[in-house]
Amino acid sequence: MKIIIIGGVAAGTSAAAKARRNNEHADIKLFDADSDISYSGCGLPYFIGTKIADREQLVPRDALFFKQKYNVDVYIRHQVLEIQPHSKVILVRNLVTQEIIQEQYDKLVVATGAKSVVPAIEGLHKANVFYLRNVNSADRIREQVLTTKPKSAVIVGSGFIGLEMAENLTARGVAVSVVEMAAQVMPALDHDMGVYVADHLAEKGVQVIVNDSVIRLEGSPLVTKVILKSGTEIHTDLVVMAVGVKPNVELAHKAGIELGSTGAIKINRKMQTNIQDIYACGDCAESYSLITNKPLYRPLGSTANKMGRIAGDQITGGDLEFRGILGTGIFKVFDLAVGQTGLTEKEGKKAGYEVVVCHNIKPDKPEYYGGNEMVIKAVADKNTGRVLGVQIVGKSGVDKRIDVFVTAITFGAKAEDLFHLDLAYAPPFATTKDPVMYTGMILDNAIRHGRELITPEELKEKLAAGAEIQIIDARVAKQYTAAHVTGAVNIPHEEIRAELDSLDKEKVVVTYCNKGVTGNAAQNILINNGFKKVYNLSGGYKNYSKNS
Ligand SMILES: Cc1cc2nc3c(=O)[nH]c(=O)nc-3n(C[C@H](O)[C@H](O)[C@H](O)COP(=O)(O)OP(=O)(O)OC[C@H]3O[C@@H](n4cnc5c(N)ncnc54)[C@H](O)[C@@H]3O)c2cc1C
């Protein structure tokens, strides 16, 4: 059997390795236009920064390795020009000799990945404007940084690649400005979680400009000034474009391979395209959401590897099938870890769910053992209790919690289930009740026990619409005096029972404390004393102050 794989990074090499494990006798050929294969794209920002000194650490495997270990013939610097499905032939150009060769296949795997989005900006094509996609592009940025020692850089786009670059250029002593067209950094997060990232960037000296876009790059031959739509001008020595990626599908599309609604290659659970014996995997292919069952494009190495393995299995007669994704991601920006899985609040609403949202602020382990506070925003379906998604920011313990949530959500957990998880506990690792369990308790109390939550945004919207709300600050007077929610009265928790007669049971009440726990205690007292509608402010004053 002749197997041909186009693309040799995460998906293509996984497909090749799995195919060989299943079938010792297949003739497996892999073509890649690039000079590097099987590298860690995810490590590239750290190669530009100071964490990875050696290029070989990023690219541990080459064509010889694949020949010796897997008996796979890897052709680097070979670009596939055309797929001819009727004759089961591909045309390939050797980029060194320019020779064009023809290869026959029985099974073809398209793993052509993604490519950087190039926006329509005047003056973009200059030698100090960079994109980060592969090892060669990282080499170019690193070389520029080391040889010209730029004092400043503008990063366009504040997704995870832009922010990882912000950290790593800062580590090289470069003053970084990040320009984001959306109203917040990290637009994939809900706005109220993006705020934590923005504040952390500011603490680390990164200038963040949101709600603005680059319209022109000025300077010749190199860019020296970035002009924004607002008229703001930023002097710079370097520009990194990080405005996203799109699936690299022209070759497939030209061959008649169907694209899905996301623009990536449409595949079934066996990684099959619409054309017999042609499979697709990785960043060029569409996934689907485990929550909505709808197509989802989240080009990540984790998924690309998985899809590649499935494709490799399928083309050699295996029965592995793709089970969809939650769109889980995690990244680090300076001292902050940011994890995300499933639907955000905005995505949940857009998908038609009646969402319940909570902000749970808890340390990852006891404070006496050096615990750091994390903020967990969780979204659940009010009607079924199913957890739909989670976003977490914090300095430690984020990776563990997000993966616990991923596991629970994957198996369809409801909010009420989280409390019952038998999670590991000892002070160096967690708190007695883990933040995951607390999150379940808060959501479940809201969904099934009438302890409703209101987000700072919802409170502001209600007040702006003229709603009459009694807002009770249940903290001690000193905290209230220092700062409080506009319109709140201070009734410390211990005094609420004595003050019940001064409050109107028929009117809507919002209680709050610092992070939510005492606010909930106050809410309990009021509900148990016959108050009709009592909300606890989600995440307490801490969350409110971040979002006001
Ligand atoms: C800076 C950066 C940081 C990242 N960090 C993370 C992270 O932390 N976690 C995570 O999960 N993911 C991360 N990713 C994403 C991850 O790297 C990608 O999802 C992964 O590389 C996708 O693998 P792939 O094999 O599908 O495609 P690609 O890596 O895009 O590889 C496709 C290959 O196909 C080749 N090709 C394309 N067309 C042709 C053709 N016509 N002929 C021959 N060859 C062709 C290309 O040259 C390329 O080498 C990061 C990406 C970048 C750029």
The ligand as an SDF file (V2000), in Angstrom:
LIG
                    3D

 53 58  0  0  0  0  0  0  0  0999 V2000
    3.9930   30.3900   18.1860 C   0  0  0  0  0  0  0  0  0  0  0  0
    3.0410   29.2560   18.3250 C   0  0  0  0  0  0  0  0  0  0  0  0
    2.7360   28.7700   19.5770 C   0  0  0  0  0  0  0  0  0  0  0  0
    1.8300   27.7060   19.7190 C   0  0  0  0  0  0  0  0  0  0  0  0
    1.5470   27.2480   20.9650 N   0  0  0  0  0  0  0  0  0  0  0  0
    0.6940   26.2000   21.1140 C   0  0  0  0  0  0  0  0  0  0  0  0
    0.4260   25.6600   22.3910 C   0  0  0  0  0  0  0  0  0  0  0  0
    0.9660   26.1230   23.3970 O   0  0  0  0  0  0  0  0  0  0  0  0
   -0.4470   24.6210   22.4730 N   0  0  0  0  0  0  0  0  0  0  0  0
   -1.0340   24.0680   21.3770 C   0  0  0  0  0  0  0  0  0  0  0  0
   -1.7890   23.1060   21.5120 O   0  0  0  0  0  0  0  0  0  0  0  0
   -0.7870   24.5700   20.1440 N   0  0  0  0  0  0  0  0  0  0  0  0
    0.0510   25.6120   19.9940 C   0  0  0  0  0  0  0  0  0  0  0  0
    0.3340   26.0940   18.7330 N   0  0  0  0  0  0  0  0  0  0  0  0
   -0.3620   25.5150   17.5780 C   0  0  0  0  0  0  0  0  0  0  0  0
    0.3730   24.3000   17.0440 C   0  0  0  0  0  0  0  0  0  0  0  0
    1.7070   24.5980   16.7970 O   0  0  0  0  0  0  0  0  0  0  0  0
   -0.3260   23.8640   15.7760 C   0  0  0  0  0  0  0  0  0  0  0  0
   -1.6500   23.5540   16.1000 O   0  0  0  0  0  0  0  0  0  0  0  0
    0.3330   22.6430   15.1570 C   0  0  0  0  0  0  0  0  0  0  0  0
    1.6110   22.9320   14.7260 O   0  0  0  0  0  0  0  0  0  0  0  0
   -0.4980   22.1780   13.9680 C   0  0  0  0  0  0  0  0  0  0  0  0
    0.1370   21.1100   13.3660 O   0  0  0  0  0  0  0  0  0  0  0  0
   -0.2090   20.6870   11.8810 P   0  0  0  0  0  0  0  0  0  0  0  0
    0.6950   19.5410   11.5800 O   0  0  0  0  0  0  0  0  0  0  0  0
   -1.6480   20.4980   11.7160 O   0  0  0  0  0  0  0  0  0  0  0  0
    0.1300   21.9410   10.9780 O   0  0  0  0  0  0  0  0  0  0  0  0
    1.3960   22.8660   10.7990 P   0  0  0  0  0  0  0  0  0  0  0  0
    2.2060   22.9450   12.0240 O   0  0  0  0  0  0  0  0  0  0  0  0
    0.9040   24.1350   10.2140 O   0  0  0  0  0  0  0  0  0  0  0  0
    2.2610   22.1030    9.7070 O   0  0  0  0  0  0  0  0  0  0  0  0
    1.8250   21.9730    8.3810 C   0  0  0  0  0  0  0  0  0  0  0  0
    3.0010   21.6670    7.5040 C   0  0  0  0  0  0  0  0  0  0  0  0
    2.5070   21.4250    6.2080 O   0  0  0  0  0  0  0  0  0  0  0  0
    3.4080   21.9380    5.2810 C   0  0  0  0  0  0  0  0  0  0  0  0
    2.7100   22.1870    4.0120 N   0  0  0  0  0  0  0  0  0  0  0  0
    1.6500   22.9890    3.7960 C   0  0  0  0  0  0  0  0  0  0  0  0
    1.2790   22.9680    2.5200 N   0  0  0  0  0  0  0  0  0  0  0  0
    2.1450   22.1350    1.8940 C   0  0  0  0  0  0  0  0  0  0  0  0
    2.2740   21.7020    0.5520 C   0  0  0  0  0  0  0  0  0  0  0  0
    1.4610   22.1220   -0.4120 N   0  0  0  0  0  0  0  0  0  0  0  0
    3.2940   20.8580    0.2570 N   0  0  0  0  0  0  0  0  0  0  0  0
    4.1150   20.4340    1.2260 C   0  0  0  0  0  0  0  0  0  0  0  0
    4.0350   20.8020    2.4940 N   0  0  0  0  0  0  0  0  0  0  0  0
    3.0530   21.6370    2.8270 C   0  0  0  0  0  0  0  0  0  0  0  0
    3.9120   23.2030    5.9040 C   0  0  0  0  0  0  0  0  0  0  0  0
    5.1650   23.5610    5.3810 O   0  0  0  0  0  0  0  0  0  0  0  0
    3.9860   22.8140    7.3880 C   0  0  0  0  0  0  0  0  0  0  0  0
    5.2780   22.3990    7.7160 O   0  0  0  0  0  0  0  0  0  0  0  0
    1.2410   27.1430   18.5740 C   0  0  0  0  0  0  0  0  0  0  0  0
    1.5500   27.6390   17.3040 C   0  0  0  0  0  0  0  0  0  0  0  0
    2.4540   28.6720   17.1800 C   0  0  0  0  0  0  0  0  0  0  0  0
    2.7930   29.1940   15.8050 C   0  0  0  0  0  0  0  0  0  0  0  0
  1  2  1  0
  2  3  1  0
  2 52  2  0
  3  4  2  0
  4  5  1  0
  4 50  1  0
  5  6  2  0
  6  7  1  0
  6 13  1  0
  7  8  2  0
  7  9  1  0
  9 10  1  0
 10 11  2  0
 10 12  1  0
 12 13  2  0
 13 14  1  0
 14 15  1  0
 14 50  1  0
 15 16  1  0
 16 17  1  0
 16 18  1  0
 18 19  1  0
 18 20  1  0
 20 21  1  0
 20 22  1  0
 22 23  1  0
 23 24  1  0
 24 25  2  0
 24 26  1  0
 24 27  1  0
 27 28  1  0
 28 29  2  0
 28 30  1  0
 28 31  1  0
 31 32  1  0
 32 33  1  0
 33 34  1  0
 33 48  1  0
 34 35  1  0
 35 36  1  0
 35 46  1  0
 36 37  1  0
 36 45  1  0
 37 38  2  0
 38 39  1  0
 39 40  1  0
 39 45  2  0
 40 41  1  0
 40 42  2  0
 42 43  1  0
 43 44  2  0
 44 45  1  0
 46 47  1  0
 46 48  1  0
 48 49  1  0
 50 51  2  0
 51 52  1  0
 52 53  1  0
M  END
$$$$
